[in-house]
Amino acid sequence: MDTIAVQARASKETLYKWFGDLEGLLKRLIERNADSAATPLLRALEEVPPNLSTARSVLEDFAASLLTFLTSEVSVVINRAALSSPALANELTVSGPRRVRAAAAAYFEKLSHRGVISAGDGEHLFSLFFGLVIQDAQINVLLGEPQPELPELGAQAKAGVHAFLTLTRPEPPKDEEMPETLVGVRSSIDGIDRAIIALLAQRHMWVKRAAEIKKEASPEEVESSVRDPDRVKQVLQARTSEARRMGVDPRLISAIWPPMIDTFIELELQHAKHAPES
């Protein structure tokens, strides 16, 4: 608090009067950062009814803002401090993610009401959006990696929003508009498969980028970094939890994700070693 008082050119007594204590000051900082990240959505909620084009623009701005904040030095410092302070950890949850989640849920429900995306619970839609946009960016910087450059964050934001809007295309509003024949049902499944393949292509792009980042390391370091059992375990646990939240049978994750991860590990090693693609 002494250091902050000097930087703010205020007395420490004034800071205590405004914020109560250090955790009170950090709470206000968390709230300000959360509101700043949610600004594109808060503004859009008050504007004209959205269409797909305006929604894409708003969501890309929001995604870039959220990515930039969550990978920033301020965010890293606050999250690390919260690990040793249960009170601050609680404030971080209440004053940070929940404020952003509430704004996002309200906007997604507005998009659902307007038919821009398929109907769904705003909280669940935010969980899907967060996973597609943020991916592992926040975890990586918390583990010591540098914050990605703004162009890279912007590209990740756009790719995540594209995936989200692809997966939440509006469904037929009435049962009678659902396919009544096996051919129609199979056609719908084919469309979903094409969307999944498009997402796999994006995942492959990020794996190539990871390989490029690691190419300066020694072969042993690359091998150790890519074949990281703890990281694989963490990913599988996270995806299983996400599946349960979204009503997906966890057995699908157990059947699909381990071999997919193994394949992407081999692809990343291949790209890191500049071997020709198979």
C-alpha positions in Angstrom: 0.0 0.0 0.0 3.0 2.3 0.7 4.2 1.8 -2.9 0.8 2.3 -4.4 0.3 5.5 -2.4 3.6 6.9 -3.7 2.7 6.0 -7.3 -0.8 7.5 -6.9 0.6 10.6 -5.1 -1.9 10.0 -2.3 -1.6 9.3 1.4 -1.9 5.7 2.6 -4.8 6.9 4.8 -6.6 8.1 1.7 -6.2 4.7 0.0 -7.6 2.9 3.1 -10.5 5.3 3.1 -11.3 4.6 -0.5 -10.7 0.8 -0.6 -10.6 -0.4 3.0 -7.5 -2.5 2.6 -5.2 -4.1 -0.1 -7.7 -6.8 -1.0 -10.4 -4.1 -1.3 -8.2 -2.2 -3.7 -7.5 -5.4 -5.7 -11.2 -6.1 -5.8 -11.8 -2.8 -7.4 -9.0 -3.4 -9.9 -10.6 -6.8 -10.8 -14.0 -5.2 -11.3 -12.6 -2.5 -13.5 -10.7 -5.0 -15.7 -13.7 -7.2 -15.9 -16.0 -4.3 -16.9 -13.4 -3.2 -19.5 -13.2 -6.7 -21.0 -17.0 -6.8 -21.2 -17.4 -3.3 -22.7 -18.1 -4.5 -26.3 -21.0 -6.6 -25.0 -22.4 -4.0 -22.6 -22.4 -1.5 -25.4 -24.0 -3.9 -27.8 -26.8 -4.8 -25.4 -28.0 -1.2 -25.6 -27.8 -0.9 -29.4 -30.0 -2.0 -32.3 -31.1 -5.6 -32.5 -28.2 -7.7 -33.8 -27.8 -9.6 -37.0 -25.1 -12.2 -37.8 -22.7 -9.5 -39.2 -22.9 -7.2 -36.2 -22.8 -10.1 -33.8 -19.6 -11.4 -35.4 -18.0 -8.0 -35.1 -19.1 -7.5 -31.4 -18.0 -11.0 -30.5 -14.6 -10.6 -32.2 -14.0 -7.4 -30.2 -15.1 -9.1 -27.0 -12.9 -12.1 -27.7 -9.8 -10.0 -28.4 -10.4 -7.9 -25.3 -10.9 -10.9 -23.1 -7.9 -12.7 -24.5 -5.7 -9.6 -24.1 -6.7 -9.1 -20.5 -6.5 -12.8 -19.4 -3.0 -13.1 -20.8 -1.8 -9.7 -19.4 0.7 -9.2 -16.7 -1.9 -7.7 -14.4 -4.1 -10.8 -14.8 -1.1 -13.1 -14.1 -0.1 -11.2 -11.0 -3.7 -11.2 -9.6 -4.3 -14.9 -10.3 -1.0 -15.9 -8.7 -1.7 -13.7 -5.7 -5.1 -15.4 -5.4 -3.5 -18.8 -5.0 -2.2 -17.8 -1.6 -5.2 -15.8 -0.5 -8.6 -17.6 -0.2 -10.3 -14.2 0.3 -8.8 -12.7 -2.8 -9.5 -15.9 -4.7 -13.2 -15.5 -3.8 -13.2 -11.9 -4.8 -11.5 -12.8 -8.1 -14.3 -15.3 -8.8 -17.1 -13.0 -7.8 -15.8 -9.7 -9.1 -14.1 -10.9 -12.3 -15.3 -14.0 -14.2 -18.9 -13.7 -12.9 -19.3 -10.1 -14.1 -18.0 -11.0 -17.5 -20.0 -14.2 -17.6 -23.2 -12.3 -16.7 -22.7 -9.7 -19.5 -21.9 -12.5 -22.0 -24.8 -14.6 -21.0 -27.2 -11.6 -21.5 -25.8 -10.9 -25.0 -25.9 -14.6 -26.0 -29.6 -14.8 -24.9 -30.3 -11.7 -26.9 -28.7 -13.4 -30.0 -30.8 -16.5 -29.3 -34.0 -14.5 -29.0 -33.2 -12.8 -32.3 -32.5 -16.1 -34.0 -28.9 -15.2 -34.8 -27.7 -18.3 -32.9 -29.4 -21.4 -31.7 -31.5 -21.2 -28.6 -29.7 -22.1 -25.4 -28.8 -21.2 -21.8 -26.6 -18.1 -21.8 -24.3 -19.6 -19.2 -23.7 -22.7 -21.3 -23.2 -20.7 -24.4 -20.6 -18.6 -22.6 -18.8 -21.8 -21.5 -18.6 -23.0 -25.1 -17.5 -19.5 -26.3 -14.8 -19.3 -23.6 -13.4 -22.7 -24.4 -13.2 -22.0 -28.2 -11.7 -18.5 -27.8 -9.4 -18.7 -24.8 -8.3 -22.3 -25.2 -5.0 -22.7 -23.3 -3.8 -19.1 -23.6 -4.4 -18.1 -20.0 -2.9 -21.3 -18.5 0.2 -20.9 -20.7 1.0 -17.4 -19.4 0.3 -18.5 -15.8 2.9 -21.2 -16.4 5.5 -18.7 -17.5 5.1 -18.3 -21.2 5.2 -14.7 -22.6 1.9 -13.0 -23.6 1.3 -13.6 -27.3 1.6 -10.7 -29.6 -1.6 -8.7 -30.4 -1.8 -10.0 -34.0 -1.7 -13.6 -32.7 -4.4 -12.8 -30.1 -6.5 -11.2 -32.8 -6.2 -14.2 -35.0 -7.1 -16.6 -32.2 -10.1 -14.4 -31.3 -11.4 -14.5 -34.9 -10.9 -18.2 -35.2 -12.7 -18.9 -31.9 -15.7 -16.7 -32.8 -15.9 -18.3 -36.2 -16.0 -21.7 -34.6 -18.6 -20.6 -32.1 -20.9 -19.2 -34.7 -20.5 -22.3 -36.8 -21.4 -24.6 -33.9 -24.4 -22.4 -32.8 -26.1 -22.0 -36.2 -29.8 -21.6 -35.6 -31.8 -24.9 -35.4 -35.2 -25.3 -37.0 -37.7 -23.6 -34.7 -40.4 -26.2 -35.0 -40.4 -30.0 -34.8 -42.2 -30.2 -38.2 -39.2 -28.5 -39.8 -36.9 -31.2 -38.5 -35.8 -33.8 -41.1 -38.5 -36.5 -41.5 -36.4 -38.9 -43.4 -33.2 -40.8 -42.8 -31.6 -39.0 -45.7 -32.4 -35.7 -44.1 -31.0 -36.7 -40.7 -27.8 -38.0 -42.3 -27.5 -34.7 -44.2 -27.7 -32.8 -41.0 -25.0 -35.1 -39.4 -22.8 -34.5 -42.5 -23.1 -30.8 -41.9 -22.0 -31.2 -38.3 -19.1 -33.4 -39.4 -17.9 -30.7 -41.8 -18.0 -28.1 -39.0 -15.9 -30.5 -36.8 -13.4 -30.9 -39.6 -13.2 -27.1 -39.9 -12.4 -26.9 -36.2 -9.8 -29.7 -36.5 -8.1 -27.6 -39.2 -8.0 -24.7 -36.9 -6.6 -26.9 -34.1 -3.9 -28.1 -36.5 -3.0 -24.5 -37.4 -2.4 -23.8 -33.7 -0.3 -27.0 -33.3 1.8 -25.8 -36.2 2.2 -22.5 -34.5 3.3 -24.2 -31.3 5.9 -26.2 -33.3 7.2 -22.9 -34.8 7.6 -21.4 -31.3 9.5 -24.4 -30.1 11.7 -25.0 -33.1 14.7 -23.1 -31.5 14.8 -25.5 -28.6 16.9 -28.7 -28.6 15.3 -31.9 -29.9 15.2 -33.3 -26.4 13.5 -30.1 -25.1 11.0 -30.2 -27.9 10.2 -33.9 -27.2 9.8 -33.3 -23.5 7.6 -30.2 -24.1 5.3 -31.9 -26.6 5.1 -35.3 -24.8 3.9 -33.8 -21.5 1.8 -36.4 -19.6 0.7 -33.9 -17.0 -0.5 -31.5 -19.7 -2.4 -34.4 -21.5 -4.0 -35.4 -18.2 -5.0 -31.8 -17.5 -6.6 -31.5 -21.0 -8.6 -34.7 -20.7 -9.9 -33.7 -17.3 -10.9 -30.3 -18.5 -12.7 -31.7 -21.6 -14.5 -34.3 -19.6 -15.8 -31.6 -17.2 -16.9 -29.4 -20.2 -18.7 -32.4 -21.7 -20.6 -33.0 -18.6 -21.6 -29.4 -18.3 -23.0 -29.4 -21.8 -24.8 -32.7 -21.5 -22.4 -34.7 -23.6 -21.7 -38.3 -22.7 -18.2 -38.3 -21.2 -17.6 -41.7 -22.9 -17.3 -39.8 -26.2 -14.4 -37.8 -24.7 -12.7 -40.9 -23.5 -13.1 -42.5 -27.0 -12.2 -39.5 -29.1 -9.7 -37.2 -27.3 -6.8 -39.6 -26.3 -6.2 -40.8 -29.9 -6.7 -37.3 -31.2 -4.2 -35.9 -28.8 -1.7 -38.6 -29.7 -2.1 -37.8 -33.3 -1.6 -34.1 -32.8 1.5 -34.8 -30.6 3.0 -36.7 -33.5 2.1 -33.9 -35.9 3.6 -31.2 -33.7 6.8 -33.2 -33.4 6.8 -33.6 -37.1 6.4 -29.9 -37.7 9.0 -29.0 -35.1 11.6 -31.2 -36.8 10.6 -29.8 -40.3 9.9 -33.3 -41.5 7.7 -33.6 -44.6 4.0 -34.0 -43.9 2.5 -37.4 -44.4 
